[in-house]
Amino acid sequence: MIRVMITDDHAIVRQGLKQILSETGDISVTGEAETGFQAIKIVRQRVFDVLLLDISLPDRNGIEVLKQIRKDRPGLAVLMLSMHNENEFAVRALRAGAAGYLNKQSAPAQLVTAIRQVAAGHKYITLALAEELANAITTGTDQPLHAALSDREYQTLCMIAAGKGLTEISEEMCLSPKTVSVYRARLMEKLKLSNNSELIRYAIRHHLVD
């Protein structure tokens, strides 16, 4: 039996995932959490085979949670499950140690397949993600400027591009507005941009936002 833990801040999403997995004969949901802190605490106390981890959590970014869990439980397969498209977030998640990345809009059968695959010790990537990974290994001038951003800077970039204001971003990232402003200044410098309009155009051009 594959023991699965679900971490998502939306109860209806957790319930839906449990319903899908309850129809299998070899997968059992034996734990759940709604914040990154809860996930880390539970994983330290109990044993699971696969962790379904959302990237957008209310207290910590999912990739940061992933990195901590990889330190605490290096043998635990973590499957990132998110509303974000398979763009740079997926690449960053795999680099941080995720066993796979799946969009929440994926078919239930795809979720089951992904869980079984990572539980068996393999990576799970879709064709779209495979193409993204192929692009990510390019070097030199072919590497996009945003590849040099830290995870926090990249998260700030995507949120600004999505039209979120400084206060909203600071609340979602659990940081002070001043700290978010520092991230914005750093990413603007790295991307050689002058204002938010240029930032939005950059994000659209590189398919970083829907």
C-alpha positions as CSV (number, residue, x, y, z in Angstrom):
1,M,0.0,0.0,0.0
2,I,1.3,3.4,-1.0
3,R,0.9,5.8,1.9
4,V,0.2,9.3,0.7
5,M,0.1,12.7,2.6
6,I,-1.7,15.7,1.0
7,T,-0.6,19.3,1.7
8,D,-3.0,21.9,0.4
9,D,-4.6,24.9,2.1
10,H,-8.0,24.2,0.4
11,A,-10.1,21.6,2.2
12,I,-12.2,21.0,-0.9
13,V,-9.1,20.2,-2.9
14,R,-7.8,17.8,-0.2
15,Q,-11.3,16.1,-0.2
16,G,-11.3,15.8,-4.0
17,L,-7.9,14.2,-4.0
18,K,-8.8,11.8,-1.3
19,Q,-11.9,10.8,-3.2
20,I,-9.9,10.1,-6.4
21,L,-7.3,8.0,-4.5
22,S,-9.9,6.1,-2.5
23,E,-11.0,4.5,-5.8
24,T,-7.6,2.8,-6.1
25,G,-6.7,-0.5,-4.4
26,D,-3.0,0.3,-3.7
27,I,-3.0,4.0,-2.6
28,S,-4.1,5.2,0.8
29,V,-4.2,8.8,2.1
30,T,-2.9,8.5,5.7
31,G,-2.1,12.2,6.4
32,E,-3.0,15.8,5.4
33,A,-1.9,19.3,6.2
34,E,-3.1,22.8,5.2
35,T,0.2,24.7,5.8
36,G,3.9,24.2,5.1
37,F,4.6,24.3,8.9
38,Q,2.1,21.5,9.5
39,A,3.5,19.4,6.7
40,I,7.0,19.6,8.0
41,K,5.9,18.8,11.5
42,I,3.8,15.7,10.4
43,V,6.5,14.4,8.0
44,R,9.0,14.5,10.9
45,Q,6.7,12.4,13.1
46,R,5.2,9.9,10.7
47,V,6.3,7.8,7.7
48,F,4.8,8.3,4.2
49,D,5.8,7.0,0.7
50,V,4.6,10.0,-1.3
51,L,3.8,13.7,-0.4
52,L,1.5,15.7,-2.6
53,L,2.7,19.3,-2.0
54,D,1.0,22.4,-3.3
55,I,3.4,25.3,-4.3
56,S,1.0,28.0,-3.1
57,L,0.7,27.7,0.7
58,P,-0.5,30.4,3.1
59,D,2.6,30.4,5.3
60,R,5.6,29.3,3.1
61,N,6.3,28.8,-0.5
62,G,6.0,25.1,-1.4
63,I,9.5,25.0,-2.8
64,E,10.9,26.1,0.5
65,V,8.9,23.5,2.3
66,L,10.2,20.9,-0.3
67,K,13.8,21.8,0.5
68,Q,13.2,21.4,4.3
69,I,11.4,18.1,3.8
70,R,14.2,16.8,1.6
71,K,16.6,17.5,4.5
72,D,14.4,15.8,7.0
73,R,13.2,12.9,4.9
74,P,15.5,12.5,1.9
75,G,13.8,9.2,1.0
76,L,10.3,10.7,0.7
77,A,9.0,11.2,-2.8
78,V,7.5,14.6,-3.2
79,L,5.1,15.3,-6.0
80,M,4.4,19.0,-6.5
81,L,0.7,19.6,-7.3
82,S,-0.2,23.1,-8.4
83,M,-2.4,25.4,-10.4
84,H,0.8,26.9,-12.0
85,N,1.5,25.9,-15.5
86,E,4.6,23.7,-16.1
87,N,7.0,26.6,-16.6
88,E,10.0,27.7,-14.5
89,F,8.3,26.7,-11.2
90,A,8.3,23.0,-12.4
91,V,12.0,23.2,-13.2
92,R,12.8,24.9,-9.9
93,A,10.8,22.2,-8.0
94,L,12.7,19.4,-9.7
95,R,16.0,21.1,-9.0
96,A,15.0,21.4,-5.4
97,G,14.5,17.7,-5.2
98,A,10.8,17.1,-6.2
99,A,10.1,13.7,-7.8
100,G,7.6,15.2,-10.2
101,Y,5.3,18.1,-10.9
102,L,1.7,17.9,-11.9
103,N,-0.9,20.5,-12.7
104,K,-4.2,20.4,-10.7
105,Q,-6.1,20.4,-13.9
106,S,-4.6,17.0,-14.9
107,A,-6.9,14.0,-15.3
108,P,-7.4,11.8,-12.2
109,A,-5.7,8.9,-14.0
110,Q,-2.6,11.0,-14.5
111,L,-2.4,11.7,-10.8
112,V,-2.7,8.0,-9.9
113,T,0.0,7.2,-12.5
114,A,2.3,9.9,-11.1
115,I,1.9,8.7,-7.5
116,R,2.7,5.1,-8.4
117,Q,5.7,6.2,-10.5
118,V,7.3,8.3,-7.9
119,A,6.5,5.8,-5.1
120,A,8.5,3.3,-7.2
121,G,11.5,5.6,-7.1
122,H,11.2,7.1,-10.5
123,K,10.7,10.7,-11.7
124,Y,7.4,11.8,-13.2
125,I,7.3,14.5,-15.9
126,T,4.9,15.3,-18.6
127,L,5.9,15.9,-22.2
128,A,5.5,19.6,-21.7
129,L,7.8,19.6,-18.7
130,A,10.3,17.5,-20.5
131,E,10.5,20.2,-23.1
132,E,10.9,22.8,-20.4
133,L,13.7,20.8,-18.8
134,A,15.5,20.5,-22.2
135,N,15.3,24.3,-22.5
136,A,16.6,24.8,-19.0
137,I,19.8,22.9,-19.5
138,T,21.0,25.4,-22.2
139,T,23.9,27.5,-21.2
140,G,25.5,30.9,-22.0
141,T,23.4,33.5,-23.9
142,D,20.6,31.0,-24.5
143,Q,19.8,31.0,-20.8
144,P,16.9,33.4,-20.0
145,L,17.7,36.1,-17.5
146,H,15.0,35.0,-15.0
147,A,17.0,31.7,-14.6
148,A,19.4,33.6,-12.4
149,L,16.6,34.7,-10.0
150,S,16.3,33.2,-6.5
151,D,13.1,31.3,-5.7
152,R,11.8,34.3,-3.7
153,E,12.7,36.8,-6.5
154,Y,11.0,34.5,-9.1
155,Q,7.9,34.2,-6.9
156,T,7.8,38.0,-6.6
157,L,8.2,38.4,-10.3
158,C,5.2,36.1,-11.0
159,M,3.0,37.8,-8.5
160,I,3.7,41.3,-9.8
161,A,3.1,40.1,-13.3
162,A,-0.2,38.6,-12.2
163,G,-1.3,42.1,-11.1
164,K,-0.8,41.7,-7.3
165,G,0.2,44.7,-5.2
166,L,3.0,45.0,-2.7
167,T,0.7,44.5,0.3
168,E,-1.0,41.4,-1.1
169,I,2.4,39.9,-2.1
170,S,3.9,40.5,1.3
171,E,0.9,38.9,3.0
172,E,1.0,35.8,0.7
173,M,4.7,35.4,1.2
174,C,4.6,36.2,4.9
175,L,7.2,38.9,4.5
176,S,7.3,42.6,5.3
177,P,6.5,45.0,2.4
178,K,10.1,46.3,2.8
179,T,11.5,42.8,2.2
180,V,9.3,42.3,-0.9
181,S,10.5,45.7,-2.2
182,V,14.1,44.5,-1.9
183,Y,13.2,41.3,-3.9
184,R,11.6,43.5,-6.5
185,A,14.6,45.8,-6.7
186,R,16.9,42.8,-7.1
187,L,14.9,41.1,-9.8
188,M,14.4,44.3,-11.7
189,E,18.2,44.8,-11.7
190,K,18.9,41.2,-12.8
191,L,16.3,41.4,-15.6
192,K,17.5,44.9,-16.6
193,L,14.0,46.3,-16.3
194,S,12.9,49.8,-15.2
195,N,9.2,49.5,-14.1
196,N,6.3,47.1,-13.6
197,S,5.1,47.5,-17.2
198,E,8.4,46.2,-18.5
199,L,8.2,43.4,-15.9
200,I,4.8,42.4,-17.1
201,R,5.8,42.4,-20.7
202,Y,8.9,40.3,-19.9
203,A,6.7,37.7,-18.0
204,I,4.2,37.5,-20.8
205,R,7.0,37.1,-23.4
206,H,8.6,34.3,-21.5
207,H,5.2,32.6,-20.7
208,L,5.6,33.0,-16.9
209,V,2.0,34.0,-16.4
210,D,-1.2,32.8,-18.0
